[in-house]
């Protein structure tokens, strides 16, 4: 009996070509009014660039320094767009709604969506002369193309539903391959990029999730939770930290599985790649408690795992 070989064209396109990735549930809010950038500067963990075509990835924290949401800011002349995933959208709306009236800023819901175009051929197929640097936005046939570095370099296309449908069709005709959610999730976990709602939640501090370098500025003014973030960075160490793991071949434990070392609880797995990576390895993300030996034997759900090289958080 012949065995049918299952291929994952989206995984190959993410590595070698150009892949189209849907982002269902992504929310795009439009901020306008007196000084929307000033409002965000007062509550975000990261510093907004001065240039109107640049943006930034940042977090919203509570006064105790715990992460309430993550988002990306996209600056445009006369307005600011805030783009966030479905897990963060409700908290972002609530926090912005709480601060906006005092700053005379309007927060508007939009029907804009996000279509990812990732991979080494992304810029070529989009008709760009080169891939925009991360968070730099350029106008492109009625869409806004925003540079992306993680988990796979490329661009996010932001626009009205009809414009995105047209772009999807033309890009597919030009050779872009649709990647499934599982394929994109595999690339994310293999790259060590944590996701809000899975790898960090409102219970976590930025330092635990490895997000200080990517999402926090230590040169800006005050924002909610700044004191805790600074104290943990300069004076202490988090009680747990996020790591990327490689699992032994075979069955994978589910997210939430305890990580054990020498029979004792050492941490917990948060994300498991649904597919093997290009070299056959299966990656996972999870936390190890402070004091755990990352070089020592580790297991979860009866499966051996080891800490992978390279940092997480990104």
QUIWO-V682550 format. One record per residue. N is the residue number from 1. D_CENTER is the distance of its C-alpha to the mean C-alpha in Angstrom with 2 decimals. Layout:
n=<N;N>
d_center=<D_CENTER;D_CENTER>
This chain:
n=<1;2;3;4;5;6;7;8;9;10;11;12;13;14;15;16;17;18;19;20;21;22;23;24;25;26;27;28;29;30;31;32;33;34;35;36;37;38;39;40;41;42;43;44;45;46;47;48;49;50;51;52;53;54;55;56;57;58;59;60;61;62;63;64;65;66;67;68;69;70;71;72;73;74;75;76;77;78;79;80;81;82;83;84;85;86;87;88;89;90;91;92;93;94;95;96;97;98;99;100;101;102;103;104;105;106;107;108;109;110;111;112;113;114;115;116;117;118;119;120;121;122;123;124;125;126;127;128;129;130;131;132;133;134;135;136;137;138;139;140;141;142;143;144;145;146;147;148;149;150;151;152;153;154;155;156;157;158;159;160;161;162;163;164;165;166;167;168;169;170;171;172;173;174;175;176;177;178;179;180;181;182;183;184;185;186;187;188;189;190;191;192;193;194;195;196;197;198;199;200;201;202;203;204;205;206;207;208;209;210;211;212;213;214;215;216;217;218;219;220;221;222;223;224;225;226;227;228;229;230;231;232;233;234;235;236;237;238;239;240;241;242;243;244;245;246;247;248;249;250;251;252;253;254;255;256;257;258;259;260;261;262;263;264;265;266;267;268;269;270;271;272;273;274;275;276;277;278;279;280;281;282;283;284;285;286;287;288;289;290;291;292;293;294;295;296;297;298;299;300;301;302;303;304;305;306;307;308;309;310;311;312;313;314>
d_center=<43.07;40.34;36.73;34.21;31.40;27.98;25.91;22.25;22.43;18.81;17.91;20.62;19.55;16.02;17.93;21.03;21.07;18.99;17.08;16.53;13.62;14.12;11.63;14.20;14.15;11.89;13.93;15.18;17.53;20.13;21.50;24.97;28.12;29.47;26.54;23.05;21.55;23.81;22.68;18.99;20.19;22.05;19.34;16.01;15.29;14.90;17.65;17.76;19.38;22.87;22.71;22.35;20.38;17.59;14.58;12.05;8.77;10.27;11.07;14.11;16.36;19.69;22.82;22.58;19.27;17.19;13.71;14.34;11.17;8.15;8.51;9.25;12.97;14.93;18.53;21.46;25.21;26.34;23.11;19.51;16.79;14.02;11.23;9.36;8.62;11.81;11.30;11.12;13.54;16.73;16.18;15.17;18.32;20.44;19.65;20.06;23.13;24.58;24.44;25.00;28.72;29.68;28.19;29.71;26.41;25.93;22.76;23.07;21.47;21.10;21.17;18.79;16.35;13.57;14.38;12.46;14.91;13.84;16.18;19.04;21.05;18.57;20.23;23.63;23.34;21.97;25.06;23.47;25.48;22.49;18.72;17.78;16.27;12.69;12.73;16.38;17.49;20.65;22.73;23.29;25.81;24.98;21.20;18.79;17.03;14.11;13.34;10.12;10.06;7.12;7.38;10.55;12.31;13.58;13.49;12.30;15.62;16.17;19.58;22.13;22.29;25.42;24.09;21.02;23.48;25.67;22.99;21.90;25.57;26.38;23.49;24.44;28.01;27.10;25.64;21.96;21.30;19.47;16.92;16.75;13.99;15.21;15.11;11.52;10.66;13.07;11.54;8.12;10.36;12.83;10.68;9.98;6.19;6.25;5.41;7.47;10.81;10.99;10.34;10.80;12.95;15.52;17.53;15.45;15.84;13.35;15.60;15.44;11.72;12.20;10.33;13.62;13.58;10.29;10.48;14.21;17.41;20.65;22.82;22.34;24.45;24.17;21.47;21.43;20.84;21.28;24.32;22.75;19.80;22.45;24.85;22.52;21.58;25.19;27.34;25.81;23.50;21.17;22.81;20.05;17.20;14.38;15.50;14.99;18.09;20.25;22.34;25.94;26.88;27.78;26.59;23.17;23.09;21.06;18.10;19.83;22.45;24.00;23.93;27.51;29.29;33.08;33.17;31.29;27.94;25.51;22.11;20.06;17.76;14.60;13.27;15.65;15.11;17.30;18.80;20.11;18.68;21.02;23.29;23.54;21.59;19.57;16.61;15.37;13.49;15.55;17.32;20.66;23.10;24.59;27.71;26.56;27.61;24.64;27.35;29.32;29.44;26.65;26.60;24.98;26.85;29.47;27.16;27.08;23.93;23.40;20.84;19.39;19.76;17.02;14.70;11.51;8.90;9.02>
